[in-house]
Amino acid sequence: MQLENYFEFLSEDDIRIRGTRVGIETVLEDYHEGSSPEDIAARYRSLTLEQVYATITYYWRNQRQIDGYL
């Protein structure tokens, strides 16, 4: 599966995790503040651990672009 399949690209400034209302910025802010992927998945019950890891991996692969988005 392509990593991009985990997300819905609604506009330049609105990327959400597919099947949820959660924007990738929500996961990434918690991650940058030191939360583990497991903690993030527990906090946002609509997310699976796989979705959280996919979001973090997408960030790592596209860091410059996503930093601009954030």
C-alpha positions as CSV (number, residue, x, y, z in Angstrom):
1,M,0.0,0.0,0.0
2,Q,1.2,3.5,-0.8
3,L,1.8,5.7,2.2
4,E,-0.4,8.4,0.7
5,N,-3.4,6.0,0.8
6,Y,-3.6,6.6,4.5
7,F,-4.6,10.2,4.0
8,E,-7.2,12.5,2.4
9,F,-5.7,15.5,0.7
10,L,-8.6,17.9,1.0
11,S,-6.7,21.1,0.2
12,E,-3.1,22.5,0.5
13,D,-3.8,23.2,4.1
14,D,-6.0,20.3,5.1
15,I,-4.6,16.7,5.2
16,R,-6.6,14.3,7.2
17,I,-6.1,10.7,8.2
18,R,-8.4,8.7,5.9
19,G,-11.7,7.7,7.5
20,T,-11.3,10.2,10.4
21,R,-11.7,13.9,11.0
22,V,-8.2,14.0,12.4
23,G,-5.7,16.2,10.7
24,I,-2.1,15.0,10.4
25,E,-1.0,18.1,12.4
26,T,-2.8,16.7,15.5
27,V,-0.7,13.6,15.5
28,L,2.5,15.4,14.6
29,E,2.1,18.1,17.3
30,D,1.7,15.3,19.9
31,Y,4.7,13.5,18.4
32,H,6.9,16.6,18.5
33,E,5.9,17.2,22.1
34,G,7.3,13.8,23.0
35,S,4.3,11.5,22.9
36,S,4.9,8.0,21.7
37,P,2.9,6.5,18.8
38,E,1.2,4.2,21.3
39,D,0.2,7.2,23.5
40,I,-1.2,9.1,20.5
41,A,-3.3,6.1,19.4
42,A,-4.6,5.7,22.9
43,R,-5.5,9.4,23.1
44,Y,-7.4,9.5,19.8
45,R,-9.5,6.4,19.8
46,S,-10.6,6.9,16.1
47,L,-7.0,6.3,15.1
48,T,-5.2,2.9,14.8
49,L,-1.6,2.5,15.8
50,E,-0.9,1.8,12.1
51,Q,-2.4,5.2,11.1
52,V,-0.2,7.0,13.7
53,Y,2.9,5.2,12.4
54,A,1.9,6.0,8.8
55,T,1.5,9.7,9.7
56,I,4.9,9.8,11.4
57,T,6.6,7.9,8.5
58,Y,4.9,10.2,6.0
59,Y,6.4,13.2,7.9
60,W,9.9,11.7,7.9
61,R,9.7,11.1,4.1
62,N,8.4,14.6,3.4
63,Q,9.7,16.6,6.2
64,R,10.5,19.8,4.4
65,Q,7.0,19.8,2.7
66,I,5.2,18.9,5.9
67,D,7.1,21.5,8.0
68,G,5.7,24.1,5.6
69,Y,2.2,22.6,6.0
70,L,2.5,22.8,9.8
